Amino acid sequence: GEMRLSVAAAISHGRVFRRLGLGPRSRLDLLRNLVTALVRHERIEAPWARADEMRGYAERLIDYAKLGDTNERAMRMADFWLTEKDLIHKLFKVLAPRFQPHPGSYTRLLQIPNRDGLDRAKMAVIELKGNP
């Protein structure tokens, strides 16, 4: 089904990432934690590459949420991506209605300037549009 497909896609993406010593499983956990944090806080900082990657999953999750909490696939997606189950209510009852009129792009991704000039991973802020 669709769920297995998205997990398989997430895992097969993992090839590039193995050299960082994160296997596909922990990589997927990291992405789920980022998606969960974004839904909770609506604005988070993360390394650019991770933020850019999880953005697509967050957008798709909101697309599904707009189908409503009686939609079985939407509920399965929410249950998979949100590691903190109290957020399922927020996803369907707060975020989905907020984004109902908008087609697509629910997030904004901004690079944080690297002030100290050290060669660190580029950082980003990712936020949900219309956050309080």
ChimeraX attribute file (.defattr): number of C-alpha atoms within 10 A of each C-alpha:
attribute: neighborCount
match mode: 1-to-1
recipient: residues
	/A:1	6
	/A:2	10
	/A:3	13
	/A:4	9
	/A:5	10
	/A:6	13
	/A:7	15
	/A:8	13
	/A:9	11
	/A:10	18
	/A:11	16
	/A:12	11
	/A:13	15
	/A:14	18
	/A:15	10
	/A:16	8
	/A:17	12
	/A:18	12
	/A:19	9
	/A:20	8
	/A:21	9
	/A:22	13
	/A:23	14
	/A:24	19
	/A:25	12
	/A:26	13
	/A:27	20
	/A:28	19
	/A:29	13
	/A:30	15
	/A:31	20
	/A:32	20
	/A:33	17
	/A:34	25
	/A:35	24
	/A:36	21
	/A:37	18
	/A:38	22
	/A:39	22
	/A:40	16
	/A:41	12
	/A:42	18
	/A:43	18
	/A:44	18
	/A:45	19
	/A:46	18
	/A:47	16
	/A:48	18
	/A:49	13
	/A:50	16
	/A:51	25
	/A:52	16
	/A:53	13
	/A:54	22
	/A:55	24
	/A:56	13
	/A:57	19
	/A:58	24
	/A:59	17
	/A:60	17
	/A:61	21
	/A:62	23
	/A:63	19
	/A:64	22
	/A:65	26
	/A:66	21
	/A:67	16
	/A:68	17
	/A:69	19
	/A:70	10
	/A:71	12
	/A:72	12
	/A:73	17
	/A:74	22
	/A:75	18
	/A:76	14
	/A:77	20
	/A:78	23
	/A:79	14
	/A:80	14
	/A:81	21
	/A:82	22
	/A:83	17
	/A:84	14
	/A:85	13
	/A:86	10
	/A:87	18
	/A:88	21
	/A:89	12
	/A:90	13
	/A:91	23
	/A:92	22
	/A:93	15
	/A:94	12
	/A:95	21
	/A:96	21
	/A:97	14
	/A:98	16
	/A:99	19
	/A:100	14
	/A:101	9
	/A:102	10
	/A:103	8
	/A:104	12
	/A:105	16
	/A:106	19
	/A:107	19
	/A:108	13
	/A:109	17
	/A:110	15
	/A:111	15
	/A:112	14
	/A:113	10
	/A:114	12
	/A:115	6
	/A:116	7
	/A:117	7
	/A:118	7
	/A:119	7
	/A:120	9
	/A:121	11
	/A:122	13
	/A:123	18
	/A:124	20
	/A:125	17
	/A:126	24
	/A:127	21
	/A:128	22
	/A:129	15
	/A:130	12
	/A:131	11
	/A:132	7
